[in-house]
């Protein structure tokens, strides 16, 4: 078995793979001051809850966009799993041509999503990842990472509105029954949903002018399913793309004798 860990700005997602099967997924908040014991004990408790032996984990692979947390998570892996973790971008690398002006600026999540999507669906591709930030990535027909767009996430945007506007409440982000809101909450929900939908549609349309109108569009991340019903917006909804991508990077490196 292997354990893959996707460290995002809001949450860490852990995936347990037994060969090709994802047998367990659990999440932990990405607190910047989290300790190795918090991570290790949380993981241990989940393994016990699922009736899995932590000793069966042969490798741990990490993808992170929060460098401040890496030390604690890596320490937890060493202490509780007795393994040296593989960290994408440090001691294991994604075998994907990167045409960014400065390839080192591309977050591990962006390149891993792009790599996994290309391996699964072919190119050209546009990958929309709904996270703390929403990212739109472009991949060529030849599997080259071309670049993309970084945009404030829908929850990030609405949290900022709640914090900055004294009379506006915190809302649940859902698809409203009607575009025309008849109270403050439904008006905010309409603005969040339709405003964001319009932004995503425009970003995807503009990216297609660079990668080709035939580009397939893959959505992943927490809010991907919120927009899944919009006809023609996405070709695929793939919630496990980040975890699969981490696993794919590891397997490719192992196959090539790089680890």
MARVOLUM-852462 format. One record per residue (C-alpha): residue number from 1; residue in three letters; x, y, z. Coordinates in steps of 0.5 Angstrom, whole numbers, m for minus. Layout:
<rs>
(r NUM ALA (X Y Z))
...
</rs>
This chain:
<rs>
(r 1 UNK (0 0 0))
(r 2 UNK (2 7 m1))
(r 3 UNK (0 14 2))
(r 4 UNK (m1 20 m2))
(r 5 UNK (m2 27 1))
(r 6 UNK (m4 33 m2))
(r 7 UNK (m3 39 2))
(r 8 UNK (m7 45 0))
(r 9 UNK (m8 52 3))
(r 10 UNK (m14 50 7))
(r 11 UNK (m14 42 8))
(r 12 UNK (m9 37 7))
(r 13 UNK (m12 31 4))
(r 14 UNK (m9 24 5))
(r 15 UNK (m11 18 0))
(r 16 UNK (m9 10 2))
(r 17 UNK (m8 6 m5))
(r 18 UNK (m8 m1 m5))
(r 19 UNK (m5 m3 m12))
(r 20 UNK (m10 1 m16))
(r 21 UNK (m16 2 m11))
(r 22 UNK (m17 8 m7))
(r 23 UNK (m19 5 0))
(r 24 UNK (m19 11 4))
(r 25 UNK (m19 18 4))
(r 26 UNK (m19 23 10))
(r 27 UNK (m17 30 11))
(r 28 UNK (m14 35 16))
(r 29 UNK (m14 43 16))
(r 30 UNK (m8 46 14))
(r 31 UNK (m6 50 20))
(r 32 UNK (1 53 19))
(r 33 UNK (3 52 26))
(r 34 UNK (1 44 26))
(r 35 UNK (5 39 29))
(r 36 UNK (8 33 27))
(r 37 UNK (4 29 33))
(r 38 UNK (m2 32 31))
(r 39 UNK (m1 30 24))
(r 40 UNK (1 23 26))
(r 41 UNK (m4 22 31))
(r 42 UNK (m9 24 26))
(r 43 UNK (m7 19 21))
(r 44 UNK (m6 13 26))
(r 45 UNK (m13 14 29))
(r 46 UNK (m16 14 22))
(r 47 UNK (m12 7 20))
(r 48 UNK (m15 4 26))
(r 49 UNK (m22 7 25))
(r 50 UNK (m21 3 18))
(r 51 UNK (m18 m3 21))
(r 52 UNK (m12 m2 16))
(r 53 UNK (m5 m3 19))
(r 54 UNK (0 3 18))
(r 55 UNK (6 m2 18))
(r 56 UNK (3 m4 11))
(r 57 UNK (5 3 8))
(r 58 UNK (11 2 4))
(r 59 UNK (12 9 1))
(r 60 UNK (9 16 3))
(r 61 UNK (9 21 m3))
(r 62 UNK (7 29 m2))
(r 63 UNK (5 34 m6))
(r 64 UNK (5 41 m3))
(r 65 UNK (3 48 m4))
(r 66 UNK (4 50 3))
(r 67 UNK (12 50 5))
(r 68 UNK (11 52 12))
(r 69 UNK (7 45 13))
(r 70 UNK (12 41 10))
(r 71 UNK (17 40 16))
(r 72 UNK (11 38 20))
(r 73 UNK (8 33 15))
(r 74 UNK (15 30 14))
(r 75 UNK (17 29 21))
(r 76 UNK (10 26 22))
(r 77 UNK (12 21 17))
(r 78 UNK (19 19 19))
(r 79 UNK (16 18 26))
(r 80 UNK (10 15 25))
(r 81 UNK (11 11 19))
(r 82 UNK (18 10 20))
(r 83 UNK (19 12 12))
(r 84 UNK (23 17 9))
(r 85 UNK (17 21 5))
(r 86 UNK (18 23 m3))
(r 87 UNK (16 30 m4))
(r 88 UNK (14 32 m11))
(r 89 UNK (19 38 m13))
(r 90 UNK (25 36 m8))
(r 91 UNK (27 29 m8))
(r 92 UNK (22 26 m14))
(r 93 UNK (20 30 m20))
(r 94 UNK (14 30 m25))
(r 95 UNK (16 28 m32))
(r 96 UNK (12 33 m36))
(r 97 UNK (15 39 m40))
(r 98 UNK (14 45 m37))
(r 99 UNK (14 51 m42))
(r 100 UNK (12 57 m36))
(r 101 UNK (17 62 m36))
(r 102 UNK (20 60 m30))
(r 103 UNK (18 53 m29))
(r 104 UNK (20 53 m21))
(r 105 UNK (14 58 m20))
(r 106 UNK (9 53 m22))
(r 107 UNK (6 50 m16))
(r 108 UNK (6 42 m15))
(r 109 UNK (m2 42 m15))
(r 110 UNK (m2 45 m22))
(r 111 UNK (3 41 m25))
(r 112 UNK (1 34 m22))
(r 113 UNK (m7 36 m24))
(r 114 UNK (m4 37 m31))
(r 115 UNK (0 31 m31))
(r 116 UNK (m5 26 m29))
(r 117 UNK (m11 29 m33))
(r 118 UNK (m6 29 m39))
(r 119 UNK (m5 21 m38))
(r 120 UNK (m12 20 m37))
(r 121 UNK (m15 24 m42))
(r 122 UNK (m10 26 m47))
(r 123 UNK (m9 33 m50))
(r 124 UNK (m10 38 m51))
(r 125 UNK (m13 40 m44))
(r 126 UNK (m16 45 m40))
(r 127 UNK (m16 43 m32))
(r 128 UNK (m20 47 m28))
(r 129 UNK (m19 46 m20))
(r 130 UNK (m23 49 m15))
(r 131 UNK (m19 50 m9))
(r 132 UNK (m17 56 m4))
(r 133 UNK (m15 59 m11))
(r 134 UNK (m19 57 m17))
(r 135 UNK (m13 55 m23))
(r 136 UNK (m14 54 m30))
(r 137 UNK (m9 50 m33))
(r 138 UNK (m7 49 m41))
(r 139 UNK (m4 43 m43))
(r 140 UNK (m2 42 m51))
(r 141 UNK (m4 36 m55))
(r 142 UNK (4 34 m54))
(r 143 UNK (3 34 m46))
(r 144 UNK (7 40 m45))
(r 145 UNK (5 44 m39))
(r 146 UNK (3 51 m42))
(r 147 UNK (1 56 m37))
(r 148 UNK (m6 58 m34))
(r 149 UNK (m10 63 m30))
(r 150 UNK (m10 64 m22))
(r 151 UNK (m17 66 m20))
(r 152 UNK (m19 67 m13))
(r 153 UNK (m23 61 m10))
(r 154 UNK (m31 62 m10))
(r 155 UNK (m31 61 m2))
(r 156 UNK (m25 66 m1))
(r 157 UNK (m28 71 m5))
(r 158 UNK (m35 70 m1))
(r 159 UNK (m31 70 6))
(r 160 UNK (m28 77 4))
(r 161 UNK (m34 80 2))
(r 162 UNK (m37 78 9))
(r 163 UNK (m31 80 12))
(r 164 UNK (m31 87 9))
(r 165 UNK (m38 89 8))
(r 166 UNK (m41 90 15))
(r 167 UNK (m48 88 13))
(r 168 UNK (m47 82 9))
(r 169 UNK (m48 75 12))
(r 170 UNK (m44 69 11))
(r 171 UNK (m47 64 7))
(r 172 UNK (m48 57 4))
(r 173 UNK (m45 57 m3))
(r 174 UNK (m51 53 m7))
(r 175 UNK (m54 54 m14))
(r 176 UNK (m60 58 m13))
(r 177 UNK (m67 57 m15))
(r 178 UNK (m67 63 m19))
(r 179 UNK (m62 68 m21))
(r 180 UNK (m66 74 m19))
(r 181 UNK (m65 74 m11))
(r 182 UNK (m71 77 m7))
(r 183 UNK (m67 77 0))
(r 184 UNK (m60 78 2))
(r 185 UNK (m58 71 2))
(r 186 UNK (m61 69 m4))
(r 187 UNK (m58 75 m8))
(r 188 UNK (m51 73 m5))
(r 189 UNK (m52 66 m7))
(r 190 UNK (m54 68 m14))
(r 191 UNK (m48 73 m15))
(r 192 UNK (m43 68 m12))
(r 193 UNK (m46 62 m17))
(r 194 UNK (m47 66 m23))
(r 195 UNK (m42 71 m23))
(r 196 UNK (m37 65 m22))
(r 197 UNK (m40 61 m27))
(r 198 UNK (m39 67 m32))
(r 199 UNK (m32 68 m30))
(r 200 UNK (m30 60 m31))
(r 201 UNK (m34 60 m38))
(r 202 UNK (m30 66 m40))
(r 203 UNK (m23 64 m38))
(r 204 UNK (m24 57 m41))
(r 205 UNK (m26 60 m47))
(r 206 UNK (m20 65 m48))
(r 207 UNK (m16 59 m46))
(r 208 UNK (m19 55 m52))
(r 209 UNK (m16 60 m57))
(r 210 UNK (m9 58 m54))
(r 211 UNK (m10 51 m54))
(r 212 UNK (m15 49 m59))
(r 213 UNK (m23 49 m59))
(r 214 UNK (m22 42 m59))
(r 215 UNK (m19 42 m52))
(r 216 UNK (m23 38 m47))
(r 217 UNK (m24 41 m40))
(r 218 UNK (m23 37 m34))
(r 219 UNK (m26 40 m27))
(r 220 UNK (m23 38 m20))
(r 221 UNK (m23 41 m13))
(r 222 UNK (m29 42 m8))
(r 223 UNK (m34 46 m12))
(r 224 UNK (m33 42 m18))
(r 225 UNK (m40 39 m17))
(r 226 UNK (m43 45 m16))
(r 227 UNK (m42 47 m23))
(r 228 UNK (m43 40 m26))
(r 229 UNK (m50 41 m29))
(r 230 UNK (m48 47 m33))
(r 231 UNK (m49 43 m40))
(r 232 UNK (m42 44 m44))
(r 233 UNK (m38 47 m39))
(r 234 UNK (m34 41 m37))
(r 235 UNK (m32 34 m41))
(r 236 UNK (m30 31 m34))
(r 237 UNK (m31 32 m27))
(r 238 UNK (m25 28 m23))
(r 239 UNK (m25 29 m16))
(r 240 UNK (m19 25 m15))
(r 241 UNK (m15 28 m20))
(r 242 UNK (m10 31 m15))
(r 243 UNK (m9 24 m11))
(r 244 UNK (m9 20 m17))
(r 245 UNK (m3 25 m20))
(r 246 UNK (1 24 m14))
(r 247 UNK (1 17 m15))
(r 248 UNK (2 17 m22))
(r 249 UNK (8 21 m21))
(r 250 UNK (11 16 m16))
(r 251 UNK (10 10 m21))
(r 252 UNK (13 14 m27))
(r 253 UNK (19 15 m23))
(r 254 UNK (19 8 m20))
(r 255 UNK (19 5 m27))
(r 256 UNK (24 10 m30))
(r 257 UNK (29 8 m24))
(r 258 UNK (29 15 m21))
(r 259 UNK (28 13 m14))
</rs>
